[in-house]
Amino acid sequence: MADEDARDPQFDAMTARLLRREALRRAAEELNTMSPPGLEGVLARISAEVTEDAAIRHSEADAVSHKGTVTPSIR
Protein backbone atom coordinates (compact mmCIF):
# COMPACT_ATOMS: atom_id res chain seq x y z
CA MET A 1 0.00 0.00 0.00
CA ALA A 2 1.39 3.41 -0.93
CA ASP A 3 2.13 5.92 1.82
CA GLU A 4 -0.76 8.41 1.53
CA ASP A 5 1.03 10.94 3.74
CA ALA A 6 4.07 11.22 1.47
CA ARG A 7 4.80 14.81 0.48
CA ASP A 8 4.89 15.73 -3.19
CA PRO A 9 7.35 18.63 -3.56
CA GLN A 10 6.05 19.57 -7.00
CA PHE A 11 2.46 19.72 -5.74
CA ASP A 12 3.54 21.73 -2.67
CA ALA A 13 5.45 24.23 -4.82
CA MET A 14 2.50 24.70 -7.20
CA THR A 15 0.08 25.11 -4.29
CA ALA A 16 2.32 27.70 -2.63
CA ARG A 17 2.66 29.59 -5.91
CA LEU A 18 -1.10 29.64 -6.45
CA LEU A 19 -1.74 30.77 -2.87
CA ARG A 20 0.77 33.63 -3.24
CA ARG A 21 -0.80 34.66 -6.55
CA GLU A 22 -4.29 34.71 -5.02
CA ALA A 23 -3.06 36.69 -2.00
CA LEU A 24 -1.43 39.27 -4.30
CA ARG A 25 -4.57 39.50 -6.43
CA ARG A 26 -6.73 40.13 -3.37
CA ALA A 27 -4.30 42.70 -1.99
CA ALA A 28 -4.26 44.53 -5.32
CA GLU A 29 -8.07 44.48 -5.43
CA GLU A 30 -8.22 46.04 -1.96
CA LEU A 31 -5.80 48.79 -3.02
CA ASN A 32 -7.83 49.48 -6.14
CA THR A 33 -10.91 50.26 -4.03
CA MET A 34 -9.11 53.22 -2.46
CA SER A 35 -9.45 55.31 -5.62
CA PRO A 36 -12.80 56.60 -6.89
CA PRO A 37 -12.64 54.60 -10.15
CA GLY A 38 -11.62 51.47 -8.23
CA LEU A 39 -14.47 51.89 -5.77
CA GLU A 40 -16.89 52.49 -8.63
CA GLY A 41 -15.73 49.28 -10.29
CA VAL A 42 -16.20 47.23 -7.13
CA LEU A 43 -19.67 48.66 -6.56
CA ALA A 44 -20.62 47.98 -10.19
CA ARG A 45 -19.45 44.37 -9.86
CA ILE A 46 -21.43 43.93 -6.63
CA SER A 47 -24.50 45.49 -8.23
CA ALA A 48 -24.25 43.17 -11.23
CA GLU A 49 -23.96 40.11 -8.98
CA VAL A 50 -26.93 41.15 -6.85
CA THR A 51 -29.04 41.93 -9.91
CA GLU A 52 -28.21 38.54 -11.45
CA ASP A 53 -29.08 36.74 -8.20
CA ALA A 54 -32.38 38.61 -7.95
CA ALA A 55 -33.27 37.80 -11.56
CA ILE A 56 -32.60 34.10 -10.95
CA ARG A 57 -34.70 34.07 -7.77
CA HIS A 58 -37.47 35.95 -9.56
CA SER A 59 -37.55 33.53 -12.49
CA GLU A 60 -37.49 30.53 -10.11
CA ALA A 61 -40.37 32.01 -8.13
CA ASP A 62 -42.33 32.56 -11.36
CA ALA A 63 -41.69 28.95 -12.40
CA VAL A 64 -42.97 27.67 -9.05
CA SER A 65 -46.04 29.94 -9.02
CA HIS A 66 -46.97 28.99 -12.60
CA LYS A 67 -46.31 25.30 -12.16
CA GLY A 68 -49.31 23.34 -13.26
CA THR A 69 -50.90 26.17 -15.19
CA VAL A 70 -51.25 25.93 -18.93
CA THR A 71 -50.16 28.88 -20.98
CA PRO A 72 -52.43 29.35 -23.97
CA SER A 73 -50.65 29.23 -27.29
CA ILE A 74 -51.08 32.04 -29.75
CA ARG A 75 -52.07 30.95 -33.25
N, C-alpha and C positions, 0 to 999 in steps of 0.2 A: 504494500500500500504506500502510495506517495505521501511525503510529509506535506500536509496542507498548510502548515505554518511557515514554510520556507519562504524567505524574502526573495522577491524578484527585483533586482536593482534597476532594470530597464523600466519596469512598471512604476517603481517608486520615483524615479527621475521624471517620468512623463507626468505623473500625478502632481508632483511638486511644481513642475513647470506650469501646468494648467491652473493650479491653485494660485500661484503668483500672478499669472495673467489675469485671472478673474479678480483678484484683489486690486490690481492696478486699474482695471477697467472700472471697478466700483469707486475707487478713490477719484479717478478722473471725472466720473459722472457727478460725484458730490461737489467737486470743484467747479464744474460747469454750471451748477445751479446757483452759484454766487453772483453771476452776471445776469442782467435782465434778459438777454436772449436765451441764456441757458435755462433760467427759471421758466421762461415762456415755453421752451421746448418740453421741459419736464411736465408742466401743467397740461400742455396739449396732448402729450402721450397718455397721461392719466385720464384726461377727458375722453380720449378715443377708446381707451380700455373700458371705462365705465359705460360709455354709450353702447359699445358692442355687447357688453354683458347684459345691459338693460334690454337691448333688442332681442337677444337670445331668450331671456326670461319672458319677454312679452310674447314672442312667437310660440314658445312652449305653452304659455298660459292659454293662448288662443287655440292651440291644438287640443288641449285638454277640455276647454269649454265647448268646443265644436265637435268633440268626439261623439259619434253616433248620429250626428245630424247630416242630412243629405243636402248638398249644395246643388241647386237646380242648374242644369246646363243651358247655355244660351245657344239657340239654333236659329 
